Amino acid sequence: MFDAILAAGRENGFAVVEVFAEKEEGVHFDLSPLCPSIHRQKTHRLAVRAWAERGDPVGFSLSTADAARARAQFARIRPLPPGPGKGAAVHLPAAVREVRCDIHDPAFEVFAADPVAELRSRISESLISFPGLKLVAARVSKTRQKRYLANSGGFAGKYRRTRFTLSITLRLDQRVLEVGETRVYASGLDPENLVARAHHLLEAQDGGEASFSGSELPLLLAPEAAVVLLRAFSRFCRLDLPTEGDRWVASPAVTIADHAALDGQVGSYPFDDEGVPGGETEIVRKGMMATRVNNLETAASGNRKPTGNGVRRGDPVFPRIGFSNLFIKPSVIPLDRLLSAVPAGVLVSSLRPQAVDPAIGAMTCAACGFELAGGEIGRAVRFQLVAVPRTVFLRIERVSRDLKFFCQDPNLGAPYLLAPARILGAARLQL
């Protein structure tokens, strides 16, 4: 059927035609002991782009792979008048380049009532270790995507990927928190770790207001807090957004990469939604901006090599720039060495953005964590942290070897980060 759609586009005067299709099936299990339920869903989307000899593409969506409807759409839109350049079509791959990428769980079909019940039991058993911690709700879901891409230049590729998501809502006294994790393999779900993580965060939220003094204070940012800063910084890693030059953007301890071919990571793919092979792109190399990720359109306009970051999130017709697995590369330094390097400071467990100052781009976050003294964790504290995303990584002194990913669309990863913060007030710091 794809061949018929491609041929219909050529028959209507288009030089290059591309067809993208995605099928997704999902099953969602509510593990509530009072009202357990199962919900199933299936979605299907199909998008077509087409180019004249020069200039920008036109496109349309279809609900099914119907050649007759595609032919009618082609006849209606017709090629745009020739533009000034050859456009992105010249970069469309003509063949699939094999990229090995372990992103599909063959046990997808058998993940049903028994494995779900086992997860529910493991959650209940893990709560025994945390007196006072109560389960409010728990949900687990499995989804499988099947993606197809073909163009009139000869490219024809497809792949499958699976995702398993466990989400739990817990209560400690009057505080309620929802945490979750997403994995490629069902066996990767770890309810015991999820419960422990939630308890740690709830304890941090219960801290008293900090009372800082002096001019600077060492901060040890946990991975879950570090990815909040990475998300804010990520806008400077895209070729389609304005930047302030390619100079130092981080300390020499920081290297940031986007890697689409990592085995077992939910953001991975063998090729992006335009057919460009997935791989690693070092965006920041030892503090210096090395490159920025792009899709075919921005690569063509900037005369850059495509990085394989054309994704169809939201708009299925025209791919935008997106990340796959964006992360700060770890070092070889163990966490205990970073802890021992902080005679007095704060372990930042979580950051929640509250406001942004548009004049300088400063982001104010509600922060929770624990006091550190001599490598030991002390009382829980709450404070505000002000960070300017464009320069926040310039202050990083060391990174740990512990790399953790959090699926937040995109999939973000970070180790522990050690940085000195400026004290702006008794309970207000700045990075």
FENHU-V949431 format. One record per residue. RES is the residue in three letters. PSI is psi in radians with two decimals (NA if undefined). Layout:
((RES:PSI) (RES:PSI))
This chain:
((MET:-0.65) (PHE:-0.69) (ASP:-0.66) (ALA:-0.67) (ILE:-0.74) (LEU:-0.75) (ALA:-0.65) (ALA:-0.65) (GLY:-0.76) (ARG:-0.65) (GLU:-0.46) (ASN:0.34) (GLY:0.13) (PHE:2.45) (ALA:-0.65) (VAL:2.39) (VAL:2.51) (GLU:2.44) (VAL:2.28) (PHE:2.36) (ALA:2.55) (GLU:2.28) (LYS:2.33) (GLU:2.30) (GLU:2.45) (GLY:2.63) (VAL:2.25) (HIS:2.19) (PHE:2.14) (ASP:2.09) (LEU:0.26) (SER:2.26) (PRO:-0.39) (LEU:-0.63) (CYS:1.20) (PRO:2.54) (SER:2.85) (ILE:2.31) (HIS:2.27) (ARG:2.57) (GLN:2.65) (LYS:2.40) (THR:2.68) (HIS:2.28) (ARG:2.56) (LEU:2.33) (ALA:2.56) (VAL:2.32) (ARG:2.62) (ALA:2.53) (TRP:2.56) (ALA:-3.00) (GLU:-0.58) (ARG:2.78) (GLY:-2.92) (ASP:2.77) (PRO:2.84) (VAL:2.93) (GLY:3.04) (PHE:2.86) (SER:2.65) (LEU:2.63) (SER:-0.46) (THR:2.88) (ALA:1.35) (ASP:1.94) (ALA:-0.62) (ALA:-0.76) (ARG:-0.66) (ALA:-0.72) (ARG:-0.68) (ALA:-0.68) (GLN:-0.74) (PHE:-0.74) (ALA:-0.52) (ARG:-0.73) (ILE:-0.66) (ARG:2.72) (PRO:2.52) (LEU:2.74) (PRO:2.55) (PRO:2.34) (GLY:-3.07) (PRO:-0.33) (GLY:3.05) (LYS:-0.36) (GLY:-3.00) (ALA:-0.33) (ALA:-0.52) (VAL:-0.33) (HIS:-0.08) (LEU:2.25) (PRO:2.54) (ALA:-0.11) (ALA:2.69) (VAL:2.19) (ARG:2.13) (GLU:2.12) (VAL:2.02) (ARG:2.27) (CYS:1.92) (ASP:1.61) (ILE:0.30) (HIS:2.24) (ASP:1.99) (PRO:-0.22) (ALA:0.24) (PHE:-0.81) (GLU:-0.64) (VAL:-0.05) (PHE:1.71) (ALA:-2.35) (ALA:-0.84) (ASP:-0.87) (PRO:-0.62) (VAL:-0.74) (ALA:-0.63) (GLU:-0.70) (LEU:-0.74) (ARG:-0.73) (SER:-0.71) (ARG:-0.62) (ILE:-0.84) (SER:-0.74) (GLU:-0.64) (SER:-0.46) (LEU:-0.38) (ILE:-0.56) (SER:-0.12) (PHE:1.46) (PRO:2.37) (GLY:-0.26) (LEU:2.14) (LYS:2.49) (LEU:2.19) (VAL:-0.80) (ALA:2.73) (ALA:2.40) (ARG:2.53) (VAL:2.48) (SER:2.72) (LYS:2.37) (THR:2.59) (ARG:2.22) (GLN:2.42) (LYS:2.10) (ARG:2.44) (TYR:2.46) (LEU:2.35) (ALA:2.60) (ASN:2.91) (SER:-0.11) (GLY:-0.12) (GLY:-0.13) (PHE:2.35) (ALA:1.91) (GLY:2.78) (LYS:2.74) (TYR:2.88) (ARG:2.59) (ARG:2.60) (THR:2.68) (ARG:2.35) (PHE:2.20) (THR:2.26) (LEU:2.20) (SER:2.27) (ILE:2.52) (THR:2.19) (LEU:2.70) (ARG:2.35) (LEU:1.94) (ASP:-2.05) (GLN:0.02) (ARG:2.39) (VAL:2.41) (LEU:2.41) (GLU:2.27) (VAL:2.75) (GLY:2.94) (GLU:2.62) (THR:2.31) (ARG:2.73) (VAL:-0.68) (TYR:2.41) (ALA:-0.60) (SER:-0.26) (GLY:-0.22) (LEU:2.33) (ASP:1.45) (PRO:-0.56) (GLU:-0.78) (ASN:-0.63) (LEU:-0.73) (VAL:-0.76) (ALA:-0.70) (ARG:-0.75) (ALA:-0.73) (HIS:-0.75) (HIS:-0.79) (LEU:-0.66) (LEU:-0.66) (GLU:-0.70) (ALA:-0.68) (GLN:-0.36) (ASP:0.01) (GLY:2.80) (GLY:2.93) (GLU:2.35) (ALA:2.80) (SER:1.45) (PHE:2.67) (SER:2.77) (GLY:-2.82) (SER:-0.55) (GLU:2.73) (LEU:2.24) (PRO:2.36) (LEU:2.36) (LEU:1.84) (LEU:2.09) (ALA:2.73) (PRO:-0.69) (GLU:-0.54) (ALA:-0.65) (ALA:-0.61) (VAL:-0.38) (VAL:-0.73) (LEU:-0.64) (LEU:-0.72) (ARG:-0.75) (ALA:-0.62) (PHE:-0.40) (SER:-0.42) (ARG:-0.41) (PHE:-0.03) (CYS:0.07) (ARG:2.44) (LEU:-0.33) (ASP:-0.02) (LEU:2.55) (PRO:2.52) (THR:-3.12) (GLU:0.57) (GLY:2.78) (ASP:1.04) (ARG:-2.69) (TRP:2.19) (VAL:-0.10) (ALA:3.02) (SER:2.85) (PRO:-0.24) (ALA:-0.16) (VAL:2.18) (THR:2.23) (ILE:2.31) (ALA:2.72) (ASP:2.17) (HIS:1.93) (ALA:-0.12) (ALA:0.45) (LEU:2.21) (ASP:2.41) (GLY:0.18) (GLN:2.42) (VAL:-0.29) (GLY:0.01) (SER:2.71) (TYR:2.62) (PRO:-0.52) (PHE:2.67) (ASP:-3.04) (ASP:0.17) (GLU:0.02) (GLY:0.01) (VAL:2.28) (PRO:2.47) (GLY:2.58) (GLY:-2.88) (GLU:2.34) (THR:1.99) (GLU:1.99) (ILE:-0.83) (VAL:2.16) (ARG:1.90) (LYS:0.81) (GLY:-0.33) (MET:2.40) (MET:2.08) (ALA:-0.79) (THR:3.05) (ARG:2.52) (VAL:2.69) (ASN:2.97) (ASN:-3.07) (LEU:-0.61) (GLU:-0.86) (THR:-0.52) (ALA:-0.72) (ALA:-0.76) (SER:-0.50) (GLY:0.09) (ASN:0.82) (ARG:2.81) (LYS:2.31) (PRO:2.41) (THR:-0.13) (GLY:0.71) (ASN:0.55) (GLY:1.99) (VAL:2.64) (ARG:1.19) (ARG:2.14) (GLY:-1.25) (ASP:1.91) (PRO:-0.25) (VAL:-0.90) (PHE:1.89) (PRO:2.47) (ARG:3.01) (ILE:2.28) (GLY:2.86) (PHE:2.74) (SER:-1.48) (ASN:1.74) (LEU:2.19) (PHE:2.75) (ILE:2.18) (LYS:2.39) (PRO:2.91) (SER:-2.76) (VAL:0.16) (ILE:2.13) (PRO:2.71) (LEU:-0.66) (ASP:-0.49) (ARG:-0.64) (LEU:-0.71) (LEU:-0.75) (SER:-0.32) (ALA:-0.03) (VAL:1.63) (PRO:-0.61) (ALA:2.15) (GLY:-2.71) (VAL:2.35) (LEU:2.03) (VAL:1.95) (SER:-0.63) (SER:2.65) (LEU:2.36) (ARG:1.88) (PRO:2.37) (GLN:-0.70) (ALA:2.74) (VAL:2.28) (ASP:1.87) (PRO:-0.38) (ALA:-0.74) (ILE:-0.06) (GLY:0.25) (ALA:2.39) (MET:2.20) (THR:2.22) (CYS:2.51) (ALA:2.17) (ALA:2.49) (CYS:2.56) (GLY:-2.72) (PHE:2.52) (GLU:2.54) (LEU:2.43) (ALA:2.03) (GLY:0.59) (GLY:0.02) (GLU:2.55) (ILE:2.25) (GLY:-2.46) (ARG:2.73) (ALA:2.50) (VAL:2.67) (ARG:2.51) (PHE:3.13) (GLN:2.45) (LEU:2.19) (VAL:2.25) (ALA:2.40) (VAL:1.86) (PRO:-0.64) (ARG:-0.51) (THR:0.03) (VAL:-0.60) (PHE:-0.07) (LEU:-0.38) (ARG:-0.05) (ILE:2.22) (GLU:-0.68) (ARG:2.69) (VAL:2.66) (SER:-3.13) (ARG:-0.03) (ASP:1.75) (LEU:2.17) (LYS:2.44) (PHE:2.57) (PHE:2.10) (CYS:1.81) (GLN:0.33) (ASP:1.36) (PRO:-3.14) (ASN:2.04) (LEU:2.45) (GLY:2.62) (ALA:2.64) (PRO:-2.98) (TYR:2.47) (LEU:2.31) (LEU:2.21) (ALA:2.54) (PRO:2.34) (ALA:2.56) (ARG:2.41) (ILE:2.01) (LEU:-0.37) (GLY:-3.12) (ALA:-0.56) (ALA:0.68) (ARG:2.15) (LEU:2.83) (GLN:2.35) (LEU:NA))
